[in-house]
């Protein structure tokens, strides 16, 4: 189960990176639609086309984060790490709420990308420590051995 946990941590991190890429695509798609040379208004359909992948994939990221929490409980990862997973799950849910509220109150939308950075950093930290811990567990003990008594 710890192997699944380790790989799921990496998968979640990659999903978050892809999610940021989808946000970039949406932003540049909208910018492309509003060309400086020909004044155009972007339609709701055009906006949805650009940010649709970001919005849809975001729900999969939240689901993957919640599954990650369940895997952590089953794998017995310890209270400290499980607490970090709980924080991550709350941040992922908050991310969706910030997006929803941000449409009505754009100033709140400011916190959506800021929260994304916190989610990325926390997930990266968890993934790194998980792989590092597994690597250290594979090494033989590095404890110094006592010298053998010499025969006099």
Secondary structure by P-SEA (a helix, b strand, c coil): caaaaaaaaaaaaaaaaaaaaaaaaaaaaaaaaacccbbbbbcaaaaaaaaaaaaaaaaaaaaaaaaaaaaaaaacccaaaaaaaaaaaaaaaaaaaaaaaaaaccccccaaaaaaaaaaaaaaaaaaaaaaaaaaaacccccccccccccc
